[in-house]
């Protein structure tokens, strides 16, 4: 299934900047960054549970925000891009040169 994760982490304090790096690292471990604080993940339901637990352990719930959008299996028809598009389809063939 395709999942979109967006986040807004307070970065005024050193602790906030550390949390920001940790959140980005978890998202990078499971998916592809498509914008500064937006990641697309092609994962199974068990991995989503794991990611949610990891992110919940990192953030300060009084200062930070994470939004998770489950786009499902037929996600291609739900995504529309306007302008520059550096995205990829994780389910398509990959050509390595």
Secondary structure, DSSP 8 states (H G I E B T S, - for coil): -EEEEEEE---SSHHHHHHHHHHHHHHHHHSEEEETTEEEEE--HHHHHHHHHHHHHHS-TTT-EEEEEEEES-GGGG----S------TTS-----
